[in-house]
Amino acid sequence: MREVTIFWKRHRLRQLSIGPLLDIVQTAVFLGYVERNPKIVRIMLRVECLPGMDPYDLNELDDMEVDEILAEPTPLDDSWMIILRQQHPLTMLSARVGKATIRPGSRLDAEGLHYIVRGSPISIRIIVNGARMMLRPDRISASGVSPEDLSGNRLLSERQMIVLQAAHAAGWYDIPRRITLGDLARELELGRSTVSEHLVRAEAALIDQFLNGDPSFMDEDMVNGD
């Protein structure tokens, strides 16, 4: 069993689809799964809301729905206990991967989001790669994982990852795009066809993983956990 903590600073989370959550929730602590399969993830949370907000405001977010309120704040405790249905891509990816779980104690606090993943080396690598593609973490710390396990990115080749990161930083995925393929190729000092091929292959691998959870395209040594 291995464990990795993926951390994003609070202000950077506004770049993600969960950004509006920060206007509702001050702190949230993951207590455990109520139901978890590749189609449905329901979790139990301890939540402290910002003034004037309550958990039902989470229903306005695309990837969340409050199923049940288990406990409301009291004079001694400002927290709510809730059951939340989650559809965020990273949550669903971890459910599809199988041999990985989010550890109770994972939390959103004043510092940021501490996303703690436990599982097999293969599962952890897939989730870390997925997290990196959504928004580069500010910190990744591991327990029982060698630095080589995290520095390598075998879900994508090293060159694919470099091209994909450069494309994202340059605005290739913005709407409208802020850079042309030709300009991106010149920045990378590569041919247009080479850049295009790297992007297409990387995007196809990531989409396949998100939709199907199929690790068959990964390197053999990764599958064996080497």
C-alpha positions in Angstrom: 0.0 0.0 0.0 1.3 3.4 -0.9 0.0 6.9 -0.1 0.4 10.2 -1.8 -0.8 13.7 -0.7 -1.6 16.0 -3.6 -1.8 19.6 -2.5 -3.2 22.8 -4.1 -3.1 26.2 -2.5 -6.6 27.5 -1.9 -6.5 30.5 -4.2 -5.3 28.3 -7.1 -8.4 26.1 -6.8 -10.4 28.9 -8.4 -8.9 27.8 -11.7 -10.8 24.6 -11.5 -14.5 23.8 -11.9 -14.8 23.5 -8.1 -13.7 27.2 -7.7 -17.2 28.4 -6.6 -17.0 25.9 -3.7 -14.6 28.4 -2.0 -17.4 30.9 -1.8 -19.5 28.5 0.1 -17.2 26.3 2.3 -14.6 27.4 4.7 -13.4 23.9 5.6 -14.4 20.4 4.6 -13.1 17.1 5.9 -13.6 13.8 4.1 -14.9 11.2 6.6 -15.4 8.2 4.3 -17.4 6.7 1.4 -21.1 5.9 1.7 -21.2 4.4 -1.9 -18.5 4.1 -4.5 -18.5 2.6 -7.9 -17.5 3.8 -11.4 -20.9 5.6 -11.8 -21.8 6.9 -8.4 -19.7 8.3 -5.5 -21.4 9.3 -2.3 -19.2 10.6 0.5 -19.6 11.8 4.1 -18.2 15.2 4.9 -17.8 17.4 7.9 -18.3 20.9 6.5 -18.0 24.4 7.9 -19.7 27.0 5.7 -19.0 30.6 5.3 -21.4 33.1 6.9 -24.8 33.2 5.2 -24.1 29.9 3.4 -25.3 26.3 4.0 -24.6 22.9 2.4 -27.6 23.2 0.1 -25.8 26.0 -1.8 -23.5 23.2 -3.0 -26.4 22.0 -5.2 -25.6 25.0 -7.4 -22.3 23.5 -8.4 -22.1 21.2 -11.5 -20.3 18.2 -9.8 -22.0 18.1 -6.4 -25.4 17.3 -4.9 -26.3 17.1 -1.2 -28.1 13.8 -0.6 -28.7 14.2 3.2 -28.0 16.4 6.1 -26.9 14.3 9.1 -26.2 17.0 11.6 -26.6 20.8 11.7 -24.4 23.3 13.6 -24.8 23.7 17.3 -23.7 26.5 19.7 -20.6 24.3 20.4 -19.8 23.2 16.8 -20.2 25.2 13.6 -19.9 22.2 11.4 -22.5 20.3 9.3 -22.3 16.6 8.7 -23.5 15.8 5.2 -23.7 13.1 2.6 -22.6 14.5 -0.8 -22.9 13.0 -4.2 -19.7 13.7 -6.2 -19.2 13.7 -9.9 -15.9 15.6 -10.2 -13.7 14.0 -12.9 -10.9 13.4 -10.4 -13.3 11.7 -8.0 -14.7 9.6 -10.8 -11.2 8.7 -12.0 -10.3 7.3 -8.6 -13.5 5.3 -8.5 -12.8 3.9 -12.0 -9.1 3.0 -11.3 -10.2 0.5 -8.6 -7.2 -0.2 -6.4 -7.2 3.3 -4.9 -9.2 5.2 -2.3 -9.2 8.7 -0.9 -8.1 8.6 2.7 -10.4 9.9 5.4 -8.8 13.1 6.7 -8.4 14.5 3.2 -9.5 18.1 3.6 -10.0 21.6 2.3 -8.8 24.2 4.8 -7.5 27.7 4.9 -4.3 26.6 3.3 -5.7 24.6 0.5 -6.9 21.2 -0.6 -5.0 18.2 0.8 -6.1 15.2 -1.4 -4.7 12.0 0.1 -4.7 8.9 -2.1 -4.0 5.3 -1.0 -3.6 2.4 -3.3 -1.3 0.4 -5.6 1.6 2.1 -7.4 -0.3 1.9 -10.7 -3.5 3.4 -9.4 -1.6 6.2 -7.6 0.3 7.1 -10.7 -2.9 7.3 -12.8 -4.6 9.6 -10.3 -1.5 11.8 -9.9 -1.2 12.1 -13.6 -4.9 13.0 -13.9 -4.5 15.6 -11.1 -1.5 17.1 -12.9 -3.5 17.5 -16.1 -6.3 19.3 -14.3 -4.1 21.8 -12.4 -0.5 21.4 -11.6 -0.3 20.7 -7.8 1.7 23.0 -5.6 3.1 20.0 -3.7 3.1 16.2 -4.0 4.4 14.2 -1.0 4.6 10.5 -0.8 4.8 7.8 1.9 6.3 4.5 0.7 6.9 5.8 -2.8 10.3 6.4 -4.3 11.0 9.8 -5.9 11.3 8.0 -9.3 7.7 6.7 -9.0 6.4 10.3 -9.0 8.9 12.1 -11.2 8.2 9.7 -14.1 5.0 10.1 -16.1 4.4 6.9 -17.9 0.7 7.5 -18.5 2.2 9.9 -21.1 5.7 9.9 -22.5 8.1 12.5 -21.2 7.9 14.4 -24.5 4.1 14.2 -24.6 3.9 15.7 -21.1 6.3 18.5 -22.1 4.3 19.4 -25.2 1.0 19.2 -23.3 2.2 21.4 -20.5 3.6 23.9 -22.9 0.4 24.0 -24.9 -1.7 24.5 -21.8 0.6 27.3 -20.5 0.6 29.0 -23.9 -3.2 29.1 -24.1 -3.8 26.3 -26.7 -6.7 25.0 -24.6 -8.2 28.5 -23.9 -11.4 29.6 -25.7 -10.6 31.2 -28.0 -7.1 29.8 -28.4 -4.3 32.2 -27.6 -1.6 30.5 -29.7 -1.5 28.9 -33.1 0.0 25.4 -33.7 2.8 27.0 -35.7 3.7 29.4 -32.9 3.6 26.6 -30.4 5.9 24.5 -32.6 8.4 27.4 -32.8 8.4 27.8 -29.1 9.1 24.2 -28.6 11.6 24.1 -31.5 9.7 21.2 -33.1 7.9 20.6 -36.3 4.2 21.3 -36.6 3.4 17.7 -37.4 5.5 16.5 -34.4 3.7 18.8 -32.0 0.3 17.9 -33.4 1.0 14.2 -33.1 2.2 14.5 -29.5 -1.0 16.5 -28.6 -3.3 14.0 -30.3 -1.7 11.0 -28.7 -1.6 12.6 -25.2 -5.2 13.7 -25.4 -6.4 10.3 -26.7 -4.6 8.5 -23.8 -6.1 10.8 -21.2 -9.6 10.7 -22.6 -9.4 6.9 -22.8 -8.3 6.7 -19.2 -11.0 9.1 -17.9 -13.8 7.3 -19.8 -12.7 3.7 -19.6 -10.1 3.4 -16.8 -8.2 1.1 -19.1 -4.5 0.9 -18.2 -3.6 -1.4 -21.1 -1.7 1.3 -23.0 0.8 1.9 -20.1 4.3 0.6 -20.1 4.8 -3.0 -19.0 7.0 -2.1 -16.1 4.3 0.3 -14.8 1.7 -2.4 -15.0 4.0 -4.7 -13.0 4.6 -1.9 -10.5 8.4 -1.7 -11.1 
